Amino acid sequence: MKGKISPFLKISITNESMRASSFLKQCEVAAQKDDGIISKEEQEVLKKLKKAIQDYVKTLDKLTD
């Protein structure tokens, strides 16, 4: 990205990227809470979530380059 952004904005973007990754981990743990396994339906949801979060984090990373 051209130009310089505020270091505070960069830190906020980095924090959001880490928060999004943490959210995915929380969802994976939550999927196992009720019966100790991840069902096929839960796997599908987690797969879609993972893709969406990866795309989101990739976009955030581009903003700080």
C-alpha positions as a Markdown table, in Angstrom:
| # | Residue | x | y | z |
|---|---|---|---|---|
| 1 | Met | 0.0 | 0.0 | 0.0 |
| 2 | Lys | 1.4 | 3.4 | -0.9 |
| 3 | Gly | 2.0 | 6.0 | 1.7 |
| 4 | Lys | 2.6 | 5.7 | 5.4 |
| 5 | Ile | -0.1 | 4.8 | 7.8 |
| 6 | Ser | -0.2 | 5.6 | 11.5 |
| 7 | Pro | 1.6 | 3.1 | 13.7 |
| 8 | Phe | -1.5 | 3.0 | 15.9 |
| 9 | Leu | -3.7 | 2.0 | 12.9 |
| 10 | Lys | -1.2 | -0.6 | 11.9 |
| 11 | Ile | -1.3 | -2.1 | 15.5 |
| 12 | Ser | -5.1 | -2.0 | 15.4 |
| 13 | Ile | -5.1 | -3.9 | 12.1 |
| 14 | Thr | -2.6 | -6.4 | 13.4 |
| 15 | Asn | -4.7 | -6.9 | 16.6 |
| 16 | Glu | -7.8 | -7.5 | 14.5 |
| 17 | Ser | -5.9 | -10.1 | 12.4 |
| 18 | Met | -4.9 | -12.0 | 15.6 |
| 19 | Arg | -8.4 | -11.7 | 17.0 |
| 20 | Ala | -9.9 | -13.2 | 13.9 |
| 21 | Ser | -7.5 | -16.2 | 14.1 |
| 22 | Ser | -8.3 | -16.6 | 17.7 |
| 23 | Phe | -12.1 | -16.6 | 16.9 |
| 24 | Leu | -11.6 | -19.6 | 14.6 |
| 25 | Lys | -9.8 | -21.5 | 17.3 |
| 26 | Gln | -12.6 | -20.8 | 19.7 |
| 27 | Cys | -15.2 | -22.1 | 17.2 |
| 28 | Glu | -13.2 | -25.3 | 16.7 |
| 29 | Val | -13.1 | -25.8 | 20.5 |
| 30 | Ala | -16.8 | -25.0 | 20.8 |
| 31 | Ala | -17.7 | -27.5 | 18.1 |
| 32 | Gln | -16.3 | -30.3 | 20.4 |
| 33 | Lys | -17.9 | -29.1 | 23.6 |
| 34 | Asp | -21.2 | -30.9 | 23.5 |
| 35 | Asp | -20.1 | -34.4 | 22.6 |
| 36 | Gly | -16.3 | -34.3 | 22.2 |
| 37 | Ile | -16.4 | -34.7 | 18.4 |
| 38 | Ile | -16.8 | -32.5 | 15.4 |
| 39 | Ser | -19.8 | -33.6 | 13.3 |
| 40 | Lys | -19.8 | -33.5 | 9.5 |
| 41 | Glu | -22.1 | -30.4 | 9.7 |
| 42 | Glu | -19.8 | -28.7 | 12.1 |
| 43 | Gln | -16.8 | -29.5 | 9.9 |
| 44 | Glu | -18.6 | -27.8 | 6.9 |
| 45 | Val | -19.3 | -24.7 | 9.0 |
| 46 | Leu | -15.7 | -24.6 | 10.3 |
| 47 | Lys | -14.3 | -25.1 | 6.7 |
| 48 | Lys | -16.4 | -22.1 | 5.5 |
| 49 | Leu | -15.4 | -20.0 | 8.5 |
| 50 | Lys | -11.7 | -20.9 | 8.0 |
| 51 | Lys | -11.8 | -19.8 | 4.4 |
| 52 | Ala | -13.7 | -16.5 | 5.2 |
| 53 | Ile | -11.3 | -15.7 | 8.1 |
| 54 | Gln | -8.2 | -16.5 | 5.9 |
| 55 | Asp | -9.5 | -14.1 | 3.2 |
| 56 | Tyr | -10.2 | -11.5 | 5.8 |
| 57 | Val | -6.8 | -11.8 | 7.4 |
| 58 | Lys | -5.1 | -11.7 | 4.0 |
| 59 | Thr | -7.0 | -8.4 | 3.2 |
| 60 | Leu | -5.9 | -6.9 | 6.6 |
| 61 | Asp | -2.3 | -7.9 | 5.9 |
| 62 | Lys | -2.3 | -6.2 | 2.6 |
| 63 | Leu | -3.4 | -3.0 | 4.3 |
| 64 | Thr | -0.3 | -2.9 | 6.4 |
| 65 | Asp | 2.3 | -3.8 | 3.7 |
